[in-house]
Amino acid sequence: MPKRPSSGNDPPADPDLALERLRRHLVFLGLTHTLAQLDDMLAWATRERAGPTVLLEHILGAEVAGKLEGRIARRVATSGLREQKTLEAFDWNFQPTLDKAFILELSRLDFVRRHDDLVITGKSGTGKSHLLKAFALRACEQAISLRYARGVDLLDDLHAGLADGTYTRRLKAWARPDLLIIDDVGLGQVKKRDDEPTAAHMLFNLLDRRHGRLSTAVTSNIALSDWGRYLGDTTVAMAILDRLAMNAIRLDINGPSYRQHLADLRAQKQPVANGQPAAG
């Protein structure tokens, strides 16, 4: 038989027993954040003299925030994004020619929802990867499915599929996310053998599956005209650019290297011995 509801004339519950039952309820419901913070929340309610509605909203709001934070962390962990960057940490003053308003507009990720592509080119150290990693983090925050990889690592993964018979499965996995970020095309040595498809063929197969359906964002340290030499096939590279770069949102960062700037600052801070910089 179900318990009868309280009549309002029942004796007050023992606070300690009520607290213990409350903890069991939280465990059963899986409200782990509230369970961990329960003492602090009750102390807050006493200190602020919060009414029942305010207390309940405070508890559930914190629980929702904790669950959202956990989901974002899981998306980041499974995306391949090993380094988290934010736009707030970007040094806009160091790249004064960069259109900040345009970058902030891109960071809304409307281009992903439109299935547009994005290509950022420029010298090494100009902030290309920083921007895409910041976009990747925002994608995780917005529940946009994401995969991030350096170009050479993506191609190595597809190349490994040729050896173990999993190429098709790997290709489908890379073709699946709403946003695929391919960073640093042009850096690293791509693997190739005469009896296997070139890196250009593998990248073409991937981008051809995604073109017009899903968004791909790419950074490159080399000129687009050099992709054929790097990927091993000029004709196929031109087909890649036809599907990607020629119809994408384009951004070229023509500025100094921030990494070189930091290296220069470190060099200036080296100890001096007998009027000469210390060796190292």
Summary of the structure (lengths in Angstrom):
residues: 280
radius of gyration: 26.8
end to end distance: 81.2
largest distance: 91.7
contacts: 750
relative contact order: 0.12
helix: 56%
strand: 11%
